[in-house]
Amino acid sequence: MQVISVNVSLPRIETIDGKEVPTAIFKTSVDGPVMLRTLDFDGDAQGDPIAHGGPDQAAYVYPSEHYAYWSRELAQPAWPPGQFGENLTIAGVSEDDVRIGDEFAIGDAVVMVSQPRTPCYKLAHKMGLPDFAKQFLASGRIGFYLRVVREGAIQAGDAVERVKSDADAFTVREVSYLRYFDRGNVDGFRRAAELPALSQGWRNAFAELLANSTAR
């Protein structure tokens, strides 16, 4: 596993559906080491810090292998790293083998997988495809967020070493499928709601799904 690119951006205003909206989804690659801190990379920020910020979403990872899939699926040429709004484009990771709570050493930093991504209308706007958020989510090629265990500098070319994993934890793909497509899985909702490594926002969502399911 290896970092292909570190990507950052500060918010800018985009007009989406006739409204001016701040967004930092237009990431660009950075040469050399970049400090990853508790809330984000140096030179990076969130357009909507309520929806996208906080320690549970300090950085967003997207597998580099998915670029070829989307290029074929959308009949588009290759994109530069950061196209999907990710901070880290990484080769050799997959939603099928990365688990919630996994810890990775990357450069000088240590990070923990906290949750899958929930795509929003800003990604659809960037891709120029109104329904892309739904297509992205359904594909399972969603990437994942990190919380910072130890701050440190990361750069392209750094090795990505898994240093901790729980074989019984949900994979990124499993927990995303559970939330959005497996609405009758009460036992799964209960297990996810009690998973300490999962972000608070996602645990709250599962607690609500559990309450609604058991109230019927």
C-alpha angles and dihedrals in degrees: 000000000000141000109249096181143354110218130190141165141172120232121278132181118259127180108233121176089344095308129107107238130181113230138166096192093112096089124178130195121263125212118225130008121333124194116242109206133183094278105026148324119294107268093025132100142159125257090211107027092181093061100031110021138078135082093295090060102039093135137005123221126203124185112242091218090070091067092074091048094053092043089057095039095050097032089235132140120252117292128216118254113281094042092127093047095261125152093205124037103196132184121217100028126111138184086233096061104027112089133201106265095025111144123214133190109219118174106313094335134087117207138181128216107244109171146335121264122264105206119221140194092277091068090050089050092051092049092046090232117116095205097040096108090062092045091048093050094046091051093063088224091119107128123216145253129244136212117207119248093173126010117233149137120282129187140173111284095034116138117243111219123186106222101171135024140161112215090203095056123100117267116235091254093048096053093045091050090047093055100044109024110021099062097159098056101110094167090051091050091052093048093048093046089057097045106116095200093055114095117265092243093056093044089053090051091052092046088055092048089050093050092049092048096049093044092063 
